[in-house]
Amino acid sequence: MCGRKVVTMNRSAKIGILVALLAAAVFCGYFMGRRPATPPGVTKGQAGKNNYTCAMHPFVLKDQPGPCPVCGMEMVLKIGGPNLSDKEAGAVRQVALSPSQQIMANLATVAATVKPFNREISCTGIVAYNQERQGKVSTWLSGRLDNLIVKSVGSEVRKGQAVAEIFSIDLYNAQVQYLLAYKTIKVLNSSTFTSFPINTQLSLGDAYERLRQLGFREEQFARLQKSDKPTITVPISSPFSGVVTEKLVREGQYVNVGEALFSIADLSQIWVELELFESDFPLVKVGQEVTIHSRSYPGDPFRGKVKLIYPFLDAKTRTVKLRVELPNPGLKLKPEMYVQASIKVPLADSLVIPARAVMDTGARQLVWVESKPGVFAPRNVKTGTRSGKEVQILSGLKAGEKVASTGGFLIDSEAQLSRGAEPSSAPAESTAPR
């Protein structure tokens, strides 16, 4: 009895399994019959390998729809790009981008053009005093400084302006001698004598020369003759205009002949000492224009000219100093200020493209050339001098050819993902004549 029950139960289990399998087969057949062979709106030619991508991450490609592994967005079917056969694309390693990919990559193209090209040399420097406009105010006689008219550093003085008053016994005695000789000649001039004694003439001449040596000027002689009295103190005047940079004496101090009282610098014309690398200075010439930029005045460039290229090289920095002279309106530039400078060296007409269009791998430089709308091919180029946002092309391109100025990295990624190639690192033949 027990054996019969086991056999009956085994048969029942087998029948249940067969019924379940049959139901599953019917359900799958019904589902597959309702599902189209290809997704809606997709032709059989579109359905294939790597036809689904992410709108936010176009480098993600899959055979079937589903969530993006990067952001989780639902992957969409790639929109067909420009008509390019597999044979044509494989032959020259061209890459075709769909309109949506071009928009997402912010793709832009620009034509290579021939135009005058300048090499821009950038360097740094420091504002310095113009040594040709520096000097000291010195006294021509010994004595006591009874009054300092200029009190402090930073004061502005004009040429001929009195900066101090000095008392000197030598100056006083020379004035007395001059007045005595002058009065004598004046008295004799009103008498009946037709000639003056030689000693009187010599005495007046000697006194005049003595006062001149002590710094007397013509207007002071006129005042002395008019007042008929020697002055106790005389002014010391500045020989030029500028700003006081040093005060070397104090009021009441005794000074000797030739002792300096003040240092004065004219800041209306200043120097800028620039440092150029040894590879750049041979391109710069005396008289060349230089543009100076300061952090204090970011929108206000200053322009000057090269006055001197120093004849020696700094062994530590491997640089050559360059002296630039420029006007300083409003005294905006101060000595010891840190500045930046740019020097434009004119070169011959050159083939030029934006510098960002060139992908530099270290071993070579590559650009993506547009062969037809939306279709790009890699091209080796040889670059020359770079100036600002542009670069000189020596070979590999022709004037008028369009290159991808932005979006080149996406094109390179698309080329690697779609065909497993490495355009940015593998050799690419140049089709343009050199």
TAURPE-V547324 format. One record per residue. RES is the residue in one letter. PHI is phi in whole degrees, -180 to 180 (none if undefined). PSI is psi in whole degrees, -180 to 180 (NA if undefined). OMEGA is omega as a letter, one per 40 degrees, with the letter a starting at -180 (999 if undefined). Layout:
res:RES phi:PHI psi:PSI omega:OMEGA
res:RES phi:PHI psi:PSI omega:OMEGA
This chain:
res:M phi:none psi:-43 omega:i
res:C phi:-64 psi:-39 omega:a
res:G phi:-64 psi:-41 omega:i
res:R phi:-64 psi:-39 omega:a
res:K phi:-64 psi:-40 omega:a
res:V phi:-64 psi:-42 omega:a
res:V phi:-65 psi:-42 omega:a
res:T phi:-64 psi:-40 omega:a
res:M phi:-68 psi:-39 omega:i
res:N phi:-63 psi:-41 omega:i
res:R phi:-65 psi:-39 omega:i
res:S phi:-64 psi:-41 omega:i
res:A phi:-64 psi:-42 omega:a
res:K phi:-64 psi:-40 omega:a
res:I phi:-65 psi:-39 omega:i
res:G phi:-63 psi:-42 omega:i
res:I phi:-64 psi:-44 omega:a
res:L phi:-63 psi:-40 omega:i
res:V phi:-64 psi:-42 omega:a
res:A phi:-64 psi:-43 omega:i
res:L phi:-63 psi:-40 omega:i
res:L phi:-64 psi:-41 omega:i
res:A phi:-65 psi:-40 omega:i
res:A phi:-65 psi:-40 omega:i
res:A phi:-64 psi:-42 omega:i
res:V phi:-63 psi:-42 omega:a
res:F phi:-64 psi:-45 omega:i
res:C phi:-64 psi:-39 omega:i
res:G phi:-65 psi:-40 omega:i
res:Y phi:-64 psi:-43 omega:a
res:F phi:-65 psi:-45 omega:i
res:M phi:-66 psi:-32 omega:i
res:G phi:-68 psi:-32 omega:i
res:R phi:-82 psi:-24 omega:a
res:R phi:-85 psi:131 omega:i
res:P phi:-69 psi:159 omega:a
res:A phi:-66 psi:-31 omega:i
res:T phi:-130 psi:156 omega:i
res:P phi:-60 psi:154 omega:a
res:P phi:-58 psi:137 omega:i
res:G phi:77 psi:8 omega:a
res:V phi:-118 psi:128 omega:i
res:T phi:-83 psi:166 omega:i
res:K phi:-65 psi:-28 omega:i
res:G phi:-71 psi:-27 omega:i
res:Q phi:-81 psi:-33 omega:a
res:A phi:-71 psi:127 omega:a
res:G phi:174 psi:-151 omega:a
res:K phi:-80 psi:136 omega:i
res:N phi:56 psi:47 omega:a
res:N phi:-97 psi:-6 omega:a
res:Y phi:-115 psi:137 omega:a
res:T phi:-141 psi:171 omega:i
res:C phi:-99 psi:135 omega:a
res:A phi:-65 psi:-29 omega:i
res:M phi:-92 psi:-23 omega:a
res:H phi:-133 psi:79 omega:a
res:P phi:-65 psi:-12 omega:i
res:F phi:-79 psi:-11 omega:i
res:V phi:-86 psi:121 omega:a
res:L phi:-128 psi:138 omega:i
res:K phi:-142 psi:161 omega:i
res:D phi:-81 psi:-28 omega:a
res:Q phi:-125 psi:154 omega:i
res:P phi:-69 psi:160 omega:a
res:G phi:162 psi:-176 omega:a
res:P phi:-74 psi:147 omega:i
res:C phi:-70 psi:132 omega:a
res:P phi:-69 psi:-13 omega:a
res:V phi:-92 psi:-53 omega:a
res:C phi:-114 psi:-11 omega:i
res:G phi:87 psi:-2 omega:i
res:M phi:-68 psi:153 omega:i
res:E phi:-70 psi:130 omega:a
res:M phi:-75 psi:147 omega:a
res:V phi:-120 psi:164 omega:i
res:L phi:-74 psi:134 omega:i
res:K phi:-64 psi:135 omega:i
res:I phi:-80 psi:136 omega:a
res:G phi:-59 psi:132 omega:a
res:G phi:-91 psi:-159 omega:i
res:P phi:-61 psi:152 omega:a
res:N phi:-72 psi:105 omega:a
res:L phi:-141 psi:120 omega:a
res:S phi:-71 psi:154 omega:i
res:D phi:-62 psi:-36 omega:i
res:K phi:-65 psi:-42 omega:a
res:E phi:-68 psi:-42 omega:a
res:A phi:-67 psi:-41 omega:a
res:G phi:-70 psi:-29 omega:a
res:A phi:-68 psi:-41 omega:a
res:V phi:-116 psi:9 omega:a
res:R phi:57 psi:45 omega:i
res:Q phi:-82 psi:157 omega:i
res:V phi:-126 psi:128 omega:i
res:A phi:-107 psi:129 omega:i
res:L phi:-111 psi:136 omega:i
res:S phi:-73 psi:162 omega:i
res:P phi:-57 psi:-39 omega:i
res:S phi:-67 psi:-38 omega:i
res:Q phi:-66 psi:-39 omega:i
res:Q phi:-63 psi:-39 omega:i
res:I phi:-69 psi:-45 omega:a
res:M phi:-65 psi:-32 omega:a
res:A phi:-85 psi:-3 omega:a
res:N phi:53 psi:45 omega:a
res:L phi:-71 psi:134 omega:i
res:A phi:-141 psi:145 omega:i
res:T phi:-120 psi:154 omega:i
res:V phi:-144 psi:145 omega:a
res:A phi:-87 psi:139 omega:i
res:A phi:-70 psi:131 omega:a
res:T phi:-127 psi:152 omega:i
res:V phi:-100 psi:124 omega:a
res:K phi:-157 psi:166 omega:i
res:P phi:-60 psi:137 omega:a
res:F phi:-128 psi:136 omega:i
res:N phi:-116 psi:136 omega:i
res:R phi:-88 psi:126 omega:a
res:E phi:-102 psi:119 omega:i
res:I phi:-100 psi:123 omega:i
res:S phi:-105 psi:138 omega:a
res:C phi:-153 psi:173 omega:i
res:T phi:-122 psi:163 omega:a
res:G phi:-167 psi:-176 omega:a
res:I phi:-132 psi:138 omega:i
res:V phi:-71 psi:136 omega:a
res:A phi:-134 psi:162 omega:i
res:Y phi:-67 psi:146 omega:i
res:N phi:-80 psi:106 omega:a
res:Q phi:-66 psi:-21 omega:i
res:E phi:-76 psi:-12 omega:a
res:R phi:-120 psi:29 omega:i
res:Q phi:-115 psi:153 omega:i
res:G phi:-173 psi:179 omega:i
res:K phi:-126 psi:146 omega:i
res:V phi:-93 psi:116 omega:a
res:S phi:-118 psi:159 omega:i
res:T phi:-94 psi:143 omega:a
res:W phi:-93 psi:0 omega:a
res:L phi:-149 psi:163 omega:i
res:S phi:-92 psi:149 omega:a
res:G phi:167 psi:-162 omega:a
res:R phi:-112 psi:135 omega:i
res:L phi:-82 psi:98 omega:a
res:D phi:-78 psi:-25 omega:a
res:N phi:-152 psi:124 omega:i
res:L phi:-99 psi:109 omega:a
res:I phi:-72 psi:-41 omega:i
res:V phi:-89 psi:120 omega:a
res:K phi:-95 psi:-28 omega:a
res:S phi:-148 psi:165 omega:i
res:V phi:-68 psi:144 omega:a
res:G phi:98 psi:-12 omega:i
res:S phi:-71 psi:143 omega:i
res:E phi:-92 psi:137 omega:i
res:V phi:-129 psi:154 omega:i
res:R phi:-110 psi:160 omega:i
res:K phi:-63 psi:129 omega:a
res:G phi:88 psi:-5 omega:a
res:Q phi:-75 psi:137 omega:i
res:A phi:-73 psi:130 omega:i
res:V phi:-109 psi:-16 omega:i
res:A phi:-162 psi:163 omega:i
res:E phi:-124 psi:135 omega:a
res:I phi:-126 psi:142 omega:i
res:F phi:-104 psi:130 omega:a
res:S phi:-141 psi:129 omega:i
res:I phi:-67 psi:-33 omega:i
res:D phi:-64 psi:-41 omega:i
res:L phi:-67 psi:-38 omega:i
res:Y phi:-64 psi:-46 omega:a
res:N phi:-64 psi:-37 omega:i
res:A phi:-66 psi:-34 omega:i
res:Q phi:-68 psi:-41 omega:i
res:V phi:-62 psi:-45 omega:i
res:Q phi:-62 psi:-41 omega:a
res:Y phi:-67 psi:-44 omega:a
res:L phi:-65 psi:-37 omega:i
res:L phi:-64 psi:-47 omega:i
res:A phi:-67 psi:-38 omega:a
res:Y phi:-66 psi:-43 omega:i
res:K phi:-66 psi:-40 omega:i
res:T phi:-60 psi:-48 omega:a
res:I phi:-65 psi:-34 omega:i
res:K phi:-67 psi:-39 omega:i
res:V phi:-68 psi:-45 omega:a
res:L phi:-66 psi:-29 omega:a
res:N phi:-68 psi:-29 omega:i
res:S phi:-89 psi:-5 omega:i
res:S phi:-91 psi:-174 omega:a
res:T phi:-87 psi:-3 omega:a
res:F phi:-70 psi:138 omega:a
res:T phi:-91 psi:-16 omega:i
res:S phi:-138 psi:155 omega:a
res:F phi:-96 psi:150 omega:i
res:P phi:-61 psi:141 omega:a
res:I phi:-62 psi:-34 omega:a
res:N phi:-65 psi:-37 omega:i
res:T phi:-66 psi:-43 omega:i
res:Q phi:-64 psi:-43 omega:i
res:L phi:-65 psi:-39 omega:a
res:S phi:-64 psi:-41 omega:i
res:L phi:-66 psi:-41 omega:i
res:G phi:-66 psi:-41 omega:i
res:D phi:-65 psi:-41 omega:i
res:A phi:-66 psi:-39 omega:i
res:Y phi:-63 psi:-47 omega:a
res:E phi:-66 psi:-35 omega:i
res:R phi:-65 psi:-44 omega:i
res:L phi:-67 psi:-36 omega:i
res:R phi:-63 psi:-40 omega:i
res:Q phi:-68 psi:-26 omega:i
res:L phi:-88 psi:7 omega:i
res:G phi:98 psi:9 omega:i
res:F phi:-71 psi:138 omega:i
res:R phi:-108 psi:170 omega:a
res:E phi:-61 psi:-39 omega:i
res:E phi:-66 psi:-28 omega:i
res:Q phi:-74 psi:-35 omega:i
res:F phi:-62 psi:-42 omega:a
res:A phi:-65 psi:-41 omega:i
res:R phi:-67 psi:-38 omega:i
res:L phi:-64 psi:-43 omega:i
res:Q phi:-66 psi:-37 omega:a
res:K phi:-74 psi:-41 omega:a
res:S phi:-80 psi:-27 omega:a
res:D phi:63 psi:22 omega:i
res:K phi:-137 psi:136 omega:i
res:P phi:-68 psi:141 omega:i
res:T phi:-83 psi:146 omega:a
res:I phi:-77 psi:-43 omega:i
res:T phi:-123 psi:154 omega:i
res:V phi:-128 psi:148 omega:a
res:P phi:-79 psi:150 omega:i
res:I phi:-108 psi:123 omega:a
res:S phi:-105 psi:155 omega:i
res:S phi:-81 psi:134 omega:a
res:P phi:-78 psi:-9 omega:i
res:F phi:-157 psi:169 omega:a
res:S phi:-90 psi:154 omega:i
res:G phi:162 psi:-162 omega:a
res:V phi:-116 psi:137 omega:i
res:V phi:-71 psi:120 omega:i
res:T phi:-104 psi:-18 omega:i
res:E phi:-145 psi:138 omega:i
res:K phi:-113 psi:115 omega:a
res:L phi:-104 psi:-5 omega:a
res:V phi:-136 psi:171 omega:i
res:R phi:-127 psi:158 omega:a
res:E phi:-64 psi:137 omega:a
res:G phi:89 psi:-4 omega:a
res:Q phi:-78 psi:144 omega:i
res:Y phi:-88 psi:138 omega:a
res:V phi:-129 psi:157 omega:i
res:N phi:-103 psi:171 omega:i
res:V phi:-63 psi:130 omega:i
res:G phi:85 psi:0 omega:a
res:E phi:-73 psi:137 omega:a
res:A phi:-78 psi:138 omega:i
res:L phi:-103 psi:-44 omega:a
res:F phi:-140 psi:153 omega:i
res:S phi:-106 psi:133 omega:a
res:I phi:-129 psi:140 omega:i
res:A phi:-132 psi:135 omega:i
res:D phi:-89 psi:112 omega:a
res:L phi:-96 psi:7 omega:i
res:S phi:-70 psi:-23 omega:i
res:Q phi:-129 psi:124 omega:a
res:I phi:-125 psi:171 omega:i
res:W phi:-112 psi:152 omega:i
res:V phi:-126 psi:123 omega:i
res:E phi:-95 psi:110 omega:a
res:L phi:-102 psi:157 omega:i
res:E phi:-119 psi:120 omega:i
res:L phi:-112 psi:141 omega:i
res:F phi:-68 psi:154 omega:a
res:E phi:-64 psi:-18 omega:i
res:S phi:-82 psi:-15 omega:a
res:D phi:-103 psi:-33 omega:a
res:F phi:-64 psi:-26 omega:i
res:P phi:-63 psi:-20 omega:a
res:L phi:-83 psi:-15 omega:a
res:V phi:-96 psi:139 omega:a
res:K phi:-123 psi:156 omega:i
res:V phi:-65 psi:135 omega:a
res:G phi:95 psi:-7 omega:a
res:Q phi:-73 psi:144 omega:a
res:E phi:-77 psi:142 omega:a
res:V phi:-131 psi:137 omega:i
res:T phi:-105 psi:126 omega:a
res:I phi:-107 psi:134 omega:i
res:H phi:-121 psi:136 omega:i
res:S phi:-122 psi:144 omega:i
res:R phi:-64 psi:-28 omega:i
res:S phi:-70 psi:-28 omega:a
res:Y phi:-133 psi:73 omega:a
res:P phi:-63 psi:-30 omega:a
res:G phi:-102 psi:16 omega:a
res:D phi:-129 psi:85 omega:a
res:P phi:-73 psi:152 omega:i
res:F phi:-114 psi:143 omega:a
res:R phi:-124 psi:134 omega:i
res:G phi:-143 psi:-171 omega:a
res:K phi:-131 psi:149 omega:i
res:V phi:-67 psi:124 omega:a
res:K phi:-104 psi:-32 omega:a
res:L phi:-153 psi:137 omega:i
res:I phi:-109 psi:116 omega:a
res:Y phi:-61 psi:140 omega:a
res:P phi:-84 psi:19 omega:i
res:F phi:-141 psi:160 omega:a
res:L phi:-110 psi:139 omega:i
res:D phi:-77 psi:118 omega:a
res:A phi:-68 psi:-26 omega:a
res:K phi:-83 psi:-47 omega:a
res:T phi:-93 psi:-10 omega:a
res:R phi:56 psi:43 omega:i
res:T phi:-128 psi:160 omega:i
res:V phi:-116 psi:135 omega:a
res:K phi:-81 psi:145 omega:a
res:L phi:-128 psi:130 omega:i
res:R phi:-103 psi:124 omega:i
res:V phi:-116 psi:132 omega:i
res:E phi:-108 psi:133 omega:a
res:L phi:-151 psi:153 omega:i
res:P phi:-70 psi:155 omega:a
res:N phi:-130 psi:71 omega:a
res:P phi:-64 psi:135 omega:a
res:G phi:72 psi:7 omega:a
res:L phi:52 psi:41 omega:a
res:K phi:-69 psi:-42 omega:a
res:L phi:-83 psi:128 omega:a
res:K phi:-109 psi:143 omega:i
res:P phi:-55 psi:141 omega:a
res:E phi:79 psi:4 omega:i
res:M phi:-71 psi:144 omega:i
res:Y phi:-88 psi:129 omega:a
res:V phi:-134 psi:163 omega:i
res:Q phi:-117 psi:151 omega:a
res:A phi:-137 psi:152 omega:i
res:S phi:-132 psi:136 omega:a
res:I phi:-124 psi:122 omega:i
res:K phi:-97 psi:120 omega:i
res:V phi:-103 psi:114 omega:a
res:P phi:-69 psi:133 omega:i
res:L phi:-116 psi:180 omega:i
res:A phi:-73 psi:165 omega:i
res:D phi:-57 psi:136 omega:a
res:S phi:-138 psi:159 omega:i
res:L phi:-81 psi:126 omega:a
res:V phi:-130 psi:140 omega:i
res:I phi:-137 psi:165 omega:i
res:P phi:-62 psi:140 omega:a
res:A phi:-64 psi:-30 omega:a
res:R phi:-73 psi:-11 omega:i
res:A phi:-77 psi:-15 omega:a
res:V phi:-95 psi:126 omega:i
res:M phi:-99 psi:112 omega:a
res:D phi:-100 psi:115 omega:i
res:T phi:-94 psi:-2 omega:a
res:G phi:99 psi:-48 omega:i
res:A phi:-85 psi:-27 omega:a
res:R phi:-158 psi:168 omega:i
res:Q phi:-115 psi:138 omega:a
res:L phi:-134 psi:143 omega:i
res:V phi:-129 psi:157 omega:i
res:W phi:-103 psi:114 omega:a
res:V phi:-96 psi:134 omega:i
res:E phi:-83 psi:109 omega:a
res:S phi:-83 psi:-33 omega:i
res:K phi:-151 psi:164 omega:a
res:P phi:-52 psi:120 omega:i
res:G phi:83 psi:0 omega:a
res:V phi:-117 psi:128 omega:a
res:F phi:-129 psi:145 omega:i
res:A phi:-128 psi:142 omega:i
res:P phi:-73 psi:147 omega:a
res:R phi:-143 psi:128 omega:i
res:N phi:-74 psi:137 omega:i
res:V phi:-133 psi:161 omega:i
res:K phi:-115 psi:118 omega:a
res:T phi:-94 psi:155 omega:i
res:G phi:-113 psi:-125 omega:a
res:T phi:-80 psi:142 omega:i
res:R phi:-105 psi:137 omega:i
res:S phi:-135 psi:110 omega:a
res:G phi:63 psi:-119 omega:a
res:K phi:-99 psi:8 omega:a
res:E phi:-121 psi:156 omega:i
res:V phi:-134 psi:146 omega:a
res:Q phi:-85 psi:133 omega:i
res:I phi:-105 psi:119 omega:a
res:L phi:-88 psi:-34 omega:i
res:S phi:-160 psi:160 omega:i
res:G phi:107 psi:-17 omega:i
res:L phi:-134 psi:158 omega:i
res:K phi:-117 psi:154 omega:i
res:A phi:-61 psi:136 omega:i
res:G phi:98 psi:-21 omega:i
res:E phi:-69 psi:138 omega:a
res:K phi:-94 psi:136 omega:i
res:V phi:-125 psi:157 omega:i
res:A phi:-76 psi:111 omega:i
res:S phi:-82 psi:-28 omega:i
res:T phi:-136 psi:153 omega:i
res:G phi:88 psi:7 omega:a
res:G phi:-64 psi:-34 omega:a
res:F phi:-70 psi:-33 omega:i
res:L phi:-69 psi:-39 omega:i
res:I phi:-61 psi:-43 omega:i
res:D phi:-63 psi:-41 omega:i
res:S phi:-66 psi:-41 omega:i
res:E phi:-63 psi:-39 omega:i
res:A phi:-65 psi:-40 omega:a
res:Q phi:-71 psi:-40 omega:a
res:L phi:-75 psi:-37 omega:a
res:S phi:-79 psi:-31 omega:a
res:R phi:-128 psi:1 omega:i
res:G phi:72 psi:14 omega:a
res:A phi:-87 psi:173 omega:i
res:E phi:-133 psi:74 omega:a
res:P phi:-60 psi:-34 omega:a
res:S phi:-75 psi:-15 omega:a
res:S phi:-121 psi:-24 omega:i
res:A phi:-86 psi:156 omega:a
res:P phi:-64 psi:142 omega:i
res:A phi:-129 psi:128 omega:a
res:E phi:-78 psi:138 omega:i
res:S phi:-87 psi:130 omega:i
res:T phi:-98 psi:-2 omega:a
res:A phi:-95 psi:144 omega:i
res:P phi:-68 psi:147 omega:i
res:R phi:-93 psi:NA omega:999
